[in-house]
């Protein structure tokens, strides 16, 4: 018999599922010339939804999303990363661009970010200017006259940029900021 206090929380289970989906999908998405920005597992009245956000230089359109979806469907059928029936959705990151990987916390330094924390890890959310990474902490500056918050990366459930329309259009035109030593 296991101790219930050691069972992972639903949010921790969701993080593990996202990591498993990323491990299965990443090489196929890259082979198709795209970048796997984020993996979200949500649900609606029709059941679970596995949502993949992809991007590439010049952006993605519906045809690219459909191509990635068709390529991944057989892989997911074999690997079965999400037990039971679910709906697979592939889309562009959009104006509320998810931030999931350490490289993206470096890529978007200076942009506004909203961070939702895992339950029972202290504070529920942070909103402010992304200041990058310091070891295994994400730095979020909420008030210019105070030090940035050191948010443990492992306690983040979900994060997204809070882009203005101008920033979103500029990223679409100029492309993503390049991170020295990271992927383009």
C-alpha atoms as an extended CHARMM CRD file, in Angstrom:
* protein
*
       184  EXT
         1         1  UNK       CA              0.0000000000        0.0000000000        0.0000000000  PROA      1               0.0000000000
         2         2  UNK       CA              1.3210000000        3.4510000000       -0.8700000000  PROA      2               0.0000000000
         3         3  UNK       CA              1.1790000000        6.5510000000        1.2370000000  PROA      3               0.0000000000
         4         4  UNK       CA             -1.3250000000        8.9910000000       -0.3170000000  PROA      4               0.0000000000
         5         5  UNK       CA              0.8680000000       11.9010000000        0.7450000000  PROA      5               0.0000000000
         6         6  UNK       CA              3.4920000000       10.6910000000       -1.7560000000  PROA      6               0.0000000000
         7         7  UNK       CA              1.0760000000       10.5420000000       -4.6850000000  PROA      7               0.0000000000
         8         8  UNK       CA              1.7590000000       13.2650000000       -7.2430000000  PROA      8               0.0000000000
         9         9  UNK       CA             -0.6790000000       16.1570000000       -7.3850000000  PROA      9               0.0000000000
        10        10  UNK       CA             -2.8010000000       16.5840000000      -10.5230000000  PROA      10              0.0000000000
        11        11  UNK       CA             -0.5430000000       19.4780000000      -11.5660000000  PROA      11              0.0000000000
        12        12  UNK       CA              2.5920000000       17.3600000000      -11.1110000000  PROA      12              0.0000000000
        13        13  UNK       CA              0.9820000000       14.5490000000      -13.0990000000  PROA      13              0.0000000000
        14        14  UNK       CA              0.1220000000       17.0710000000      -15.8330000000  PROA      14              0.0000000000
        15        15  UNK       CA              3.7690000000       18.2670000000      -15.9210000000  PROA      15              0.0000000000
        16        16  UNK       CA              5.0040000000       14.6790000000      -16.2450000000  PROA      16              0.0000000000
        17        17  UNK       CA              2.5050000000       14.0350000000      -19.0570000000  PROA      17              0.0000000000
        18        18  UNK       CA              3.6420000000       17.2110000000      -20.8490000000  PROA      18              0.0000000000
        19        19  UNK       CA              7.2790000000       16.1080000000      -20.5900000000  PROA      19              0.0000000000
        20        20  UNK       CA              6.3800000000       12.6770000000      -21.9920000000  PROA      20              0.0000000000
        21        21  UNK       CA              4.4330000000       14.2060000000      -24.8910000000  PROA      21              0.0000000000
        22        22  UNK       CA              7.3510000000       16.5450000000      -25.6390000000  PROA      22              0.0000000000
        23        23  UNK       CA              9.7730000000       13.5810000000      -25.6700000000  PROA      23              0.0000000000
        24        24  UNK       CA              7.5600000000       11.7570000000      -28.1670000000  PROA      24              0.0000000000
        25        25  UNK       CA              6.7310000000       14.7320000000      -30.4100000000  PROA      25              0.0000000000
        26        26  UNK       CA              9.8360000000       16.9230000000      -30.4940000000  PROA      26              0.0000000000
        27        27  UNK       CA             11.8510000000       15.0930000000      -33.1770000000  PROA      27              0.0000000000
        28        28  UNK       CA              8.8810000000       14.8570000000      -35.5610000000  PROA      28              0.0000000000
        29        29  UNK       CA              8.0140000000       18.5250000000      -35.0930000000  PROA      29              0.0000000000
        30        30  UNK       CA             11.6580000000       19.4720000000      -35.7470000000  PROA      30              0.0000000000
        31        31  UNK       CA             11.8520000000       17.1960000000      -38.7970000000  PROA      31              0.0000000000
        32        32  UNK       CA              8.9300000000       19.1730000000      -40.2290000000  PROA      32              0.0000000000
        33        33  UNK       CA             10.8670000000       22.4230000000      -39.7560000000  PROA      33              0.0000000000
        34        34  UNK       CA              9.0310000000       23.6120000000      -36.6660000000  PROA      34              0.0000000000
        35        35  UNK       CA              9.7840000000       24.2500000000      -33.0190000000  PROA      35              0.0000000000
        36        36  UNK       CA              7.6660000000       22.6760000000      -30.2770000000  PROA      36              0.0000000000
        37        37  UNK       CA              6.9930000000       25.7520000000      -28.1350000000  PROA      37              0.0000000000
        38        38  UNK       CA              4.7270000000       24.2020000000      -25.5050000000  PROA      38              0.0000000000
        39        39  UNK       CA              2.5090000000       21.2780000000      -24.5940000000  PROA      39              0.0000000000
        40        40  UNK       CA             -0.7390000000       21.8700000000      -22.7240000000  PROA      40              0.0000000000
        41        41  UNK       CA             -3.1650000000       19.2690000000      -21.4510000000  PROA      41              0.0000000000
        42        42  UNK       CA             -6.5970000000       20.6630000000      -20.7490000000  PROA      42              0.0000000000
        43        43  UNK       CA            -10.1700000000       19.5740000000      -21.1380000000  PROA      43              0.0000000000
        44        44  UNK       CA            -13.5680000000       20.7620000000      -22.1460000000  PROA      44              0.0000000000
        45        45  UNK       CA            -17.0690000000       19.2960000000      -22.1940000000  PROA      45              0.0000000000
        46        46  UNK       CA            -16.0130000000       16.8440000000      -24.9230000000  PROA      46              0.0000000000
        47        47  UNK       CA            -13.1010000000       15.4410000000      -22.8910000000  PROA      47              0.0000000000
        48        48  UNK       CA             -9.3300000000       15.8230000000      -22.6210000000  PROA      48              0.0000000000
        49        49  UNK       CA             -7.4770000000       18.0620000000      -25.0860000000  PROA      49              0.0000000000
        50        50  UNK       CA             -3.7920000000       17.6580000000      -25.9180000000  PROA      50              0.0000000000
        51        51  UNK       CA             -2.7110000000       21.0240000000      -27.3410000000  PROA      51              0.0000000000
        52        52  UNK       CA              0.6780000000       21.4970000000      -28.9920000000  PROA      52              0.0000000000
        53        53  UNK       CA              1.9540000000       24.9750000000      -29.7980000000  PROA      53              0.0000000000
        54        54  UNK       CA              4.4010000000       25.0870000000      -32.6970000000  PROA      54              0.0000000000
        55        55  UNK       CA              6.2950000000       27.8520000000      -34.4420000000  PROA      55              0.0000000000
        56        56  UNK       CA              8.8660000000       28.3510000000      -37.1800000000  PROA      56              0.0000000000
        57        57  UNK       CA             10.5690000000       31.2890000000      -38.8420000000  PROA      57              0.0000000000
        58        58  UNK       CA              7.8880000000       33.1700000000      -40.7630000000  PROA      58              0.0000000000
        59        59  UNK       CA              5.1660000000       31.6820000000      -38.5530000000  PROA      59              0.0000000000
        60        60  UNK       CA              2.8290000000       28.7480000000      -39.0140000000  PROA      60              0.0000000000
        61        61  UNK       CA             -0.4840000000       28.5330000000      -40.8030000000  PROA      61              0.0000000000
        62        62  UNK       CA             -3.3010000000       25.9940000000      -40.7100000000  PROA      62              0.0000000000
        63        63  UNK       CA             -1.6360000000       23.8240000000      -43.3740000000  PROA      63              0.0000000000
        64        64  UNK       CA              1.5310000000       23.4660000000      -41.2720000000  PROA      64              0.0000000000
        65        65  UNK       CA             -0.5090000000       22.7130000000      -38.1470000000  PROA      65              0.0000000000
        66        66  UNK       CA             -2.4720000000       20.0510000000      -40.0490000000  PROA      66              0.0000000000
        67        67  UNK       CA              0.7620000000       18.5370000000      -41.4060000000  PROA      67              0.0000000000
        68        68  UNK       CA              2.2320000000       18.2770000000      -37.8940000000  PROA      68              0.0000000000
        69        69  UNK       CA             -1.0180000000       16.8320000000      -36.5340000000  PROA      69              0.0000000000
        70        70  UNK       CA             -1.1380000000       14.1660000000      -39.2650000000  PROA      70              0.0000000000
        71        71  UNK       CA              2.4940000000       13.2250000000      -38.6310000000  PROA      71              0.0000000000
        72        72  UNK       CA              2.0480000000       12.9660000000      -34.8600000000  PROA      72              0.0000000000
        73        73  UNK       CA             -1.2760000000       11.1220000000      -34.7390000000  PROA      73              0.0000000000
        74        74  UNK       CA              0.1980000000        7.6790000000      -35.5970000000  PROA      74              0.0000000000
        75        75  UNK       CA              3.0670000000        8.2050000000      -33.1460000000  PROA      75              0.0000000000
        76        76  UNK       CA              0.6390000000        9.0840000000      -30.3740000000  PROA      76              0.0000000000
        77        77  UNK       CA             -1.5070000000        6.0700000000      -31.2880000000  PROA      77              0.0000000000
        78        78  UNK       CA              1.5230000000        3.8130000000      -30.7200000000  PROA      78              0.0000000000
        79        79  UNK       CA              3.0200000000        5.5840000000      -27.6870000000  PROA      79              0.0000000000
        80        80  UNK       CA             -0.3600000000        6.4520000000      -26.0990000000  PROA      80              0.0000000000
        81        81  UNK       CA              0.9450000000        9.3450000000      -23.9540000000  PROA      81              0.0000000000
        82        82  UNK       CA             -2.4910000000       10.2820000000      -22.6390000000  PROA      82              0.0000000000
        83        83  UNK       CA             -4.6140000000        7.3270000000      -21.5240000000  PROA      83              0.0000000000
        84        84  UNK       CA             -8.0680000000        7.0690000000      -23.0600000000  PROA      84              0.0000000000
        85        85  UNK       CA             -9.6140000000        9.2060000000      -25.7430000000  PROA      85              0.0000000000
        86        86  UNK       CA             -8.5010000000       12.7990000000      -26.2550000000  PROA      86              0.0000000000
        87        87  UNK       CA             -8.4940000000       15.4540000000      -28.9360000000  PROA      87              0.0000000000
        88        88  UNK       CA             -5.1810000000       16.5600000000      -30.4670000000  PROA      88              0.0000000000
        89        89  UNK       CA             -4.9220000000       20.2370000000      -31.4020000000  PROA      89              0.0000000000
        90        90  UNK       CA             -1.8730000000       21.8170000000      -33.0310000000  PROA      90              0.0000000000
        91        91  UNK       CA             -1.6900000000       25.6040000000      -33.2610000000  PROA      91              0.0000000000
        92        92  UNK       CA              0.5950000000       28.6160000000      -33.3410000000  PROA      92              0.0000000000
        93        93  UNK       CA              1.5520000000       30.1470000000      -29.9890000000  PROA      93              0.0000000000
        94        94  UNK       CA             -0.4400000000       33.3370000000      -30.6650000000  PROA      94              0.0000000000
        95        95  UNK       CA             -0.3030000000       36.5890000000      -28.7380000000  PROA      95              0.0000000000
        96        96  UNK       CA             -0.4520000000       34.7780000000      -25.3640000000  PROA      96              0.0000000000
        97        97  UNK       CA              2.7020000000       32.8340000000      -26.2580000000  PROA      97              0.0000000000
        98        98  UNK       CA              3.4440000000       30.0550000000      -23.7550000000  PROA      98              0.0000000000
        99        99  UNK       CA              6.8910000000       29.9970000000      -22.1700000000  PROA      99              0.0000000000
       100       100  UNK       CA              7.9070000000       26.5040000000      -21.1340000000  PROA      100             0.0000000000
       101       101  UNK       CA             11.5790000000       25.7720000000      -21.8140000000  PROA      101             0.0000000000
       102       102  UNK       CA             14.5460000000       27.3440000000      -20.0370000000  PROA      102             0.0000000000
       103       103  UNK       CA             15.8520000000       28.7370000000      -23.3490000000  PROA      103             0.0000000000
       104       104  UNK       CA             12.6060000000       30.6850000000      -23.7860000000  PROA      104             0.0000000000
       105       105  UNK       CA             12.9550000000       32.2520000000      -20.3410000000  PROA      105             0.0000000000
       106       106  UNK       CA             16.2590000000       33.6170000000      -21.6690000000  PROA      106             0.0000000000
       107       107  UNK       CA             14.9230000000       34.4550000000      -25.1570000000  PROA      107             0.0000000000
       108       108  UNK       CA             12.1650000000       36.7420000000      -23.9140000000  PROA      108             0.0000000000
       109       109  UNK       CA             14.0670000000       38.7770000000      -21.3080000000  PROA      109             0.0000000000
       110       110  UNK       CA             12.4740000000       42.2240000000      -21.0810000000  PROA      110             0.0000000000
       111       111  UNK       CA              8.9810000000       41.0480000000      -22.0590000000  PROA      111             0.0000000000
       112       112  UNK       CA              6.0330000000       40.9630000000      -19.6730000000  PROA      112             0.0000000000
       113       113  UNK       CA              5.1880000000       37.4890000000      -18.3540000000  PROA      113             0.0000000000
       114       114  UNK       CA              2.4400000000       35.8730000000      -16.3100000000  PROA      114             0.0000000000
       115       115  UNK       CA              3.5110000000       32.8140000000      -14.2690000000  PROA      115             0.0000000000
       116       116  UNK       CA              1.0890000000       30.3790000000      -12.6180000000  PROA      116             0.0000000000
       117       117  UNK       CA              2.5890000000       28.2410000000       -9.8790000000  PROA      117             0.0000000000
       118       118  UNK       CA              1.8800000000       24.6490000000       -8.9110000000  PROA      118             0.0000000000
       119       119  UNK       CA             -0.5410000000       24.3180000000       -5.9940000000  PROA      119             0.0000000000
       120       120  UNK       CA              0.9400000000       24.1850000000       -2.5030000000  PROA      120             0.0000000000
       121       121  UNK       CA              4.2270000000       25.8330000000       -3.5320000000  PROA      121             0.0000000000
       122       122  UNK       CA              3.5360000000       29.1930000000       -1.9090000000  PROA      122             0.0000000000
       123       123  UNK       CA              2.3660000000       32.1160000000       -3.9770000000  PROA      123             0.0000000000
       124       124  UNK       CA             -0.1320000000       31.3790000000       -6.7880000000  PROA      124             0.0000000000
       125       125  UNK       CA              1.1230000000       33.6810000000       -9.5590000000  PROA      125             0.0000000000
       126       126  UNK       CA              3.5840000000       36.3420000000      -10.6170000000  PROA      126             0.0000000000
       127       127  UNK       CA              3.1180000000       39.0330000000      -13.2580000000  PROA      127             0.0000000000
       128       128  UNK       CA              5.9330000000       41.3170000000      -14.3090000000  PROA      128             0.0000000000
       129       129  UNK       CA              8.9900000000       41.7730000000      -16.4900000000  PROA      129             0.0000000000
       130       130  UNK       CA             10.9050000000       38.6070000000      -17.2970000000  PROA      130             0.0000000000
       131       131  UNK       CA             14.5380000000       39.0800000000      -16.2680000000  PROA      131             0.0000000000
       132       132  UNK       CA             15.8030000000       35.6420000000      -17.3650000000  PROA      132             0.0000000000
       133       133  UNK       CA             17.1840000000       32.7090000000      -15.4230000000  PROA      133             0.0000000000
       134       134  UNK       CA             19.4880000000       32.4850000000      -12.4480000000  PROA      134             0.0000000000
       135       135  UNK       CA             20.3980000000       28.8380000000      -12.0290000000  PROA      135             0.0000000000
       136       136  UNK       CA             17.1380000000       26.9640000000      -11.5890000000  PROA      136             0.0000000000
       137       137  UNK       CA             15.1080000000       30.1090000000      -10.8540000000  PROA      137             0.0000000000
       138       138  UNK       CA             13.1260000000       32.3550000000      -13.2050000000  PROA      138             0.0000000000
       139       139  UNK       CA             13.5150000000       36.0500000000      -12.4030000000  PROA      139             0.0000000000
       140       140  UNK       CA             10.3330000000       38.1480000000      -12.5030000000  PROA      140             0.0000000000
       141       141  UNK       CA             10.4480000000       41.8630000000      -11.7340000000  PROA      141             0.0000000000
       142       142  UNK       CA              7.0610000000       43.0470000000      -10.4930000000  PROA      142             0.0000000000
       143       143  UNK       CA              8.1180000000       46.4320000000       -9.1160000000  PROA      143             0.0000000000
       144       144  UNK       CA             11.0410000000       48.4540000000      -10.5340000000  PROA      144             0.0000000000
       145       145  UNK       CA             12.0580000000       49.6380000000       -7.0630000000  PROA      145             0.0000000000
       146       146  UNK       CA             12.3090000000       46.1010000000       -5.6260000000  PROA      146             0.0000000000
       147       147  UNK       CA             14.4880000000       43.0950000000       -6.4720000000  PROA      147             0.0000000000
       148       148  UNK       CA             13.1830000000       40.5360000000       -8.9560000000  PROA      148             0.0000000000
       149       149  UNK       CA             11.3940000000       37.5090000000       -7.5240000000  PROA      149             0.0000000000
       150       150  UNK       CA             13.3700000000       34.2660000000       -7.7770000000  PROA      150             0.0000000000
       151       151  UNK       CA             10.7110000000       31.8070000000       -8.8930000000  PROA      151             0.0000000000
       152       152  UNK       CA             11.7600000000       28.1290000000       -8.7210000000  PROA      152             0.0000000000
       153       153  UNK       CA             11.5030000000       26.7130000000      -12.2580000000  PROA      153             0.0000000000
       154       154  UNK       CA             10.3170000000       23.3600000000      -10.8980000000  PROA      154             0.0000000000
       155       155  UNK       CA              7.3400000000       25.0360000000       -9.1620000000  PROA      155             0.0000000000
       156       156  UNK       CA              5.9840000000       26.6780000000      -12.3280000000  PROA      156             0.0000000000
       157       157  UNK       CA              2.8150000000       25.1100000000      -13.6610000000  PROA      157             0.0000000000
       158       158  UNK       CA              2.3740000000       27.3880000000      -16.6700000000  PROA      158             0.0000000000
       159       159  UNK       CA              3.7790000000       30.6820000000      -17.9530000000  PROA      159             0.0000000000
       160       160  UNK       CA              2.9100000000       32.9270000000      -20.8760000000  PROA      160             0.0000000000
       161       161  UNK       CA              4.0400000000       36.1980000000      -22.3350000000  PROA      161             0.0000000000
       162       162  UNK       CA              1.7440000000       39.1980000000      -22.0480000000  PROA      162             0.0000000000
       163       163  UNK       CA              2.4650000000       40.7780000000      -25.4260000000  PROA      163             0.0000000000
       164       164  UNK       CA              1.1350000000       44.0470000000      -26.7210000000  PROA      164             0.0000000000
       165       165  UNK       CA             -0.2000000000       44.0140000000      -30.2670000000  PROA      165             0.0000000000
       166       166  UNK       CA              2.9040000000       45.9130000000      -31.3750000000  PROA      166             0.0000000000
       167       167  UNK       CA              5.2530000000       43.3690000000      -29.7590000000  PROA      167             0.0000000000
       168       168  UNK       CA              3.3250000000       40.4800000000      -31.2950000000  PROA      168             0.0000000000
       169       169  UNK       CA              3.4800000000       42.0220000000      -34.7680000000  PROA      169             0.0000000000
       170       170  UNK       CA              7.1710000000       42.8500000000      -34.3430000000  PROA      170             0.0000000000
       171       171  UNK       CA              7.9800000000       39.2540000000      -33.3580000000  PROA      171             0.0000000000
       172       172  UNK       CA              6.0500000000       38.0480000000      -36.3990000000  PROA      172             0.0000000000
       173       173  UNK       CA              7.9760000000       40.3720000000      -38.6940000000  PROA      173             0.0000000000
       174       174  UNK       CA             11.4740000000       40.2360000000      -37.1510000000  PROA      174             0.0000000000
       175       175  UNK       CA             11.3550000000       36.7050000000      -35.7840000000  PROA      175             0.0000000000
       176       176  UNK       CA             12.1800000000       35.5120000000      -32.3020000000  PROA      176             0.0000000000
       177       177  UNK       CA             15.0740000000       36.9330000000      -30.3060000000  PROA      177             0.0000000000
       178       178  UNK       CA             18.1380000000       34.6970000000      -30.6160000000  PROA      178             0.0000000000
       179       179  UNK       CA             19.6310000000       33.2380000000      -27.4620000000  PROA      179             0.0000000000
       180       180  UNK       CA             23.3980000000       32.9460000000      -27.4900000000  PROA      180             0.0000000000
       181       181  UNK       CA             24.2880000000       29.2770000000      -27.2490000000  PROA      181             0.0000000000
       182       182  UNK       CA             20.6160000000       28.2130000000      -27.5980000000  PROA      182             0.0000000000
       183       183  UNK       CA             18.4330000000       27.1810000000      -30.5140000000  PROA      183             0.0000000000
       184       184  UNK       CA             17.4930000000       29.9050000000      -32.9960000000  PROA      184             0.0000000000
